[in-house]
Amino acid sequence: MPNAQNRYEVTRADLPLHCPMDSMSLWNSHPRVYLPIEDTGKAKCPYCGADYVLKD
C-alpha cells in the first residue's frame, strides 16, 4: 500500500511507530523517522504530514 493516505490507524503491535511503515511503498518516500505516539495516542510525521492515531 503506498503511503498516500493522510491518516493511519495503528495498534500497539505496530510500535515502535515509524514513518514510512513497512507496508508502505518506499521507492519515493522520505527517510524513516520514529514517531512518539505512546503518550498522547496521536503523532504527525514531520516529513509527509501523515497523521497517526493509536487505536488501542
Secondary structure, DSSP 8 states (H G I E B T S, - for coil): --S--SEEEE-GGG-S-EES-TTS--TT----EE---TTTSEEE-TTT--EEEE--
